[in-house]
Amino acid sequence: MAVKVIIERKAKKGHETDLVMMLRKLRAHALMQPGYISGETLAAVDDPTIRIVISAWHRAADWKAWEGSAERAEIEAAIEPLLAAPARIRAYVEV
């Protein structure tokens, strides 16, 4: 069953562009992962520091493999200093 993962990140003021660049890097690596279908990044209309990433995966196990990978952890470690709060991650399935 396909899974959509929604990740919300709030950038520190002045780091919005840096965050977007790192999110693009993260997506470029995700593209090569088994089960990855697609992704998009959105900016909140009322708060330019908030970015939402929505990715689609064939199976929850595909997402979990990527979420727990050393490759993703390395990129996330570079993203963390750009954030004003910890990222919020939630996976969803269609009902």
N, C-alpha and C positions, 0 to 999 in steps of 0.2 A: 504494500500500500504506500503510495506517495506521501511524502512528509514535506511540510513547509516549516522552515526555521526562521523565526523573527528575532533579530538582535538589535537592541536599542543601545546606542552609545551617545553620551553627552560630552562633547569636546570642551576643554578649557578654552576660555576666550582667547582668540588670536591663534588657535591651533586647528581651526576648522579645515583649512586647506591641507595641512599636514595629515590630518585624520583621513580625509578623502583619498589622498595619495596612498596611504597605507591600506585602506580598504580595497582599493583597486589592486594592490599587490596581493592581498589576501585572496581576492576573487580570481586573479590570474592563476594562483596555485590551486584553488578549489576546482577550477575548470578541468584539471588533470586527474581529479579524484574519481574513483569508481562510484557510480550512482549519482553524480552531480548532474542536474538537469538545467537549471538556470538560476539567475540571481539579479537583483536590482537594489540600488541604493537610493533612498529618499531623504530629503531634508524637510524638517518640520516647518510649516508655513509660519507659525507663531514664535518659533525659537530657532534661529539659524545655527545654534550649537548642537542641535539634536539630529542625529542620523539614524535611520532605520535601514537595516539590510534584511531583505527577504530572499531566502534561497530555497530552491526546491530540490529534493532528493528522491530517488526511486524508493528507498527503504530507510527506516529509522536506523538500521545497522550501518548503512552507508554514511549517514550524517555522524553517527557516534564514532565511527572509525576516523573520520576527518577531525571531529572535535577533539579527540584524544591523541592526535598525531603530534610528533615532535616538530614537524614542519609548521603546523598551525601554531603551536605553542611559542615557537621562536618569533613569529610575526606578531602574535598577540602581546608578547613581552615588549615589543617595540611600540605597540599601540597604547598600552596601559599608561605610560607617562603623559600622553596627550589627553587623557580623560579626566573629567571633573568628578565622575562617579563610576563605580564598577558597571560593566556592561550587563544588560539584562537579556537573558537568552531563554527562549521557549520554543519547543517544537509542537507542531499541530498536524492533525490529519483531518481530511474531509469527512463530514458526517452526513 
